Amino acid sequence: MEKEIGSIEPGKKADLIMVDLKAANIAPVNRVASQLIYCAKASNVHTVIVDGKAVVEKGTLRTMKEGEIIKNVQEAADKLVERAEMTKLRERPWITKVK
């Protein structure tokens, strides 16, 4: 598979992330790997490239509708809570009343 992967060059598949190392939660940067492992957060991710295509640019998801994903995940979680007969966990008075 070395013709397709293994290095960053034109024509090869690439999965990369770019992280903003100037953020307060990462500074000061002495050992990049340690800072990324112990200090970085999802919000520090600037760009994500999957198979050579940018899916996140400037921290914004470009390939899917984030709001729709969040809505679908919430609905699925609510159904699981209902099936488990733990509807008390669904109480979110700041959003809606429990059905």
N, C-alpha and C positions, 0 to 999 in steps of 0.2 A: 504493500500500500504506500510505499515511500514516494510514488509518483503523485499521490493525491494528498498526503498528509506528512507531517514531520518537520516542516519548516514554513516560514512565512515568505511566500513568493507568488507571483502572478500565476493563476491557473490552479492553485491548490486550495483546498477547503480550509477555512480559518474560523476558529471560535476564539474571540478575544474580548477582554474587558479593558476599559480605560477608567482609571480611578483618579479623582481629584485629590492630590496629596497636599494641597494647600489649605484644607479644611482644619478648623480648630481641634476637632477630635482626633486628628492624626498627627498634628504638629507636636513637638519638633520631630522631623524625620531623620533618624540616624540609621536604622536598619529597616529598609523598605519592607522586607518580608515580615518582620515582627510587627511593624505598624499595621500592615494589611491584616494579619491574623488576629491581633489583639485589639486593635482600635477602630478599624474601618467598619462602616455600616453600609447598608444598601443605599442610603442617600448619598454616599460618596461616589457611587458608580455614575460616571458621566456618559459612557458609550458602551454598548454591547454589540458585538458582531458575531453572528452565527452563520456558519457555512458561507462566509464572505458577504453576508447581507446585514446591514445595520438594523437591529430591532429596537434598540434604545439609543436615542440621540439627545445630548444635553439633558439627561435624566428623565426624558419623556419616552414612554412606550409608543412605538410607531406602528407595530404590526397587529395590534389588537385594541379593542375598546376597553380600557381599564375599568370604567364605570360599570359596564355590562358584566365583566368578569366578577367584580365585587358583588354585584346584585345576585348573580347566579350562585356564587359561593354562599352568600347569606341565606338564600332560599334553601339550598341543599342542607346547610347546617340546621336551619329551623325544622326541616322535615325529619332530620335525625333526632333532634331533641324531642320532637313530638312522638316519634316511634318509641323512644326510650321512656316516654311518659314523664319527662322532666321539664314541662312547659314553663315552670318557674324561671328556668334559665333563659327563656326568651324575653323576659321582661326588659324592655328598653324604653322607659318612660320618656326619654329625651327624643325618641324617634316616633313610636306609635304605641297605642295601647295593645295589650295582649289579646289575641282573638279568643 
